[in-house]
Amino acid sequence: MTVVKKPFRKISTKYLIWLIPIIALAFLFFGFYIYKLMKIESIAINKEISEKLAEEVNRALMVWISEQIKIGKTIAADPRIIKACNYPQNYKIRNNAEDFLNEMHDRFPYNENIPVAIKISSGKKFFRKINGKNIPIHNGNFFMDTVNGATIGKCGTDISYIPPAFSGKDHFISEVYPSILRGNPIFVI
């Protein structure tokens, strides 16, 4: 008969066998607790930062839009534009106004186009020669633009921003829609 001797273990080894898993579990629980705590705090901080950023962007956009309204009013009040709207078939007056529009477009190139629509009696029209073609201009159509005539004869009274302009509204901001020039999403002031 052979006697199997149990290996001799030091008391420190016995404690370590129990102590290491307990310490590991404690660190695991502590880490999980800190993770949950930090996650909640991080979400709250990120939400606060996002709200502040959204407020700042909104404020900047509102300032930008108010500046665009002022530019639009400046253009609309210019004597060259008023005269061209009164005499849309007079090419000298119209060209003078269009030169002014092009200067404004050069100053504010982020605008895709700065067109001017004409208000004339329903059923009436006139023609404008653009790139060798006679383009008919009806009520609500653009008769001047800053894109070399690409939008002349386009638009109309069925477009959301034309009726408010014709009714004398101080300004109007349209919904976002695809532009008639390039199809980009735009809004009109």
C-alpha positions, 0 to 999 in steps of 0.5 A: 500500500502506498500512501499518497502524500498531499502536497504541502501548501503554505498558508499564504497560498491557501489565502491567495487561492481565495483572495485573488478571485475575490479581488478580481470580482471586486475589481470587476464589479467596481469597474462595471459600476464606474462604467455605468456611472461614467456612461450616464454622466457622459451621456448627460454631458454629451446631451448638454454639449449637443443642445448648446451646439444646436442653440449656437448653430440656430442662432448663427443661422437666424442671424444669417437669414436676417442678413439675407432678408436685408440683402433681399430688401436692398436689392428690391429697393434698388432703383435699377431693379424697380425701373426694370420691373416697370419696363421689363422689355427695355433692354438698356434698363433691364441690362443695367439692373442685371449688371447690378444683380451680377455685382450682388451675386459676385459679393454673395457667391453662396447664392445659387442665383439672384433672379427677379420675377415679373408681375404682369397681367394674366394672359400677357407675355413678352419675349426675351432673347437668351442665347439666340432663343426667344424665351416667353416671359409670363406672369411670375416668370423670372425675367432677369437672373445671375446665371447667364439666362439659365432660369429666364422664363422659369418659375411661375405663380404656382411656386410658393414664394411668388404669390407672397412677393406679388401680394406685397409681403415684406419677405418670405422664406420658402420650404426646401425644394430642389432648385430649378437650376441644378436640382440642389436642395435650396430655400428662397428668401 
